[in-house]
Amino acid sequence: MVEVGSGRSTLGDLARASLEVRGPLWARRLADAATGLAVLSLAAGLWWGPVAVALVALVLLGVVAVRLADLPGPVQATGLVALLASAWAALLEGYQTIGWLDVVAHAVITGLLAAVATALLTGPPLRPARTAPGSRADAVLGTTAIGALLAVVWEIGEWVGHTYLDPAIHVGYDDTVGDLAVGVLGSLVAGVLVARARHRDRTP
């Protein structure tokens, strides 16, 4: 029985360590607050219906991914706030009210998720820390490529939502091409930032 309890404690410690945001105190507190509000948003989404619940559930998936990624604490905290804000902007129809908000969301969120995916694929918890990070060019190209794929998946998701769930979800040729363009641009910027961060980590 002691060994089972010990095993559970080890798993719990591992989970906490994996989800822990490291860095300054303000980043840790902000990350925890954004995470808690994201969880509460799932209940609030029930007011808007199943589409809203599905949206918030996707945001929660992104929250977990951001917290798992081996990124600086301030980046994680800022990313969590951005995910939460994007969800509530959708719930409160902010994208319909403020025309440029959708463009900013596609650039920021796609770039963030591309950086998170790159960090997860090249570092903890999927790979040991500081394992063959590769060159700056690898980081930029890899992050941009992942972001381009995520941008395409996002647009497919919008089309599926518009076609089968809610016609109010805006789709169209100009909208899709514009979203793809800013998504790739945001991922390129994220790739440059990831490359710079890796270079600083490797510099004695």
Secondary structure, 3 states (H helix, E strand, C coil): CHHHHHHHHHHHHHHHHHHCCCCCHHHHHHHHHHHHHHHHHHHHHHHCCHHHHHHHHHHHHHHHHHHHCCCCHHHHHHHHHHHHHHHHHHHCCHHHHCCCHHHHHHHHHHHHHHHHHHHHHHCCCCCCCCCCCCCHHHHHHHHHHHHHHHHHHHHHHHHHHHHHHCCCCCCCHHHHHHHHHHHHHHHHHHHHHHHHHHHHHHCC
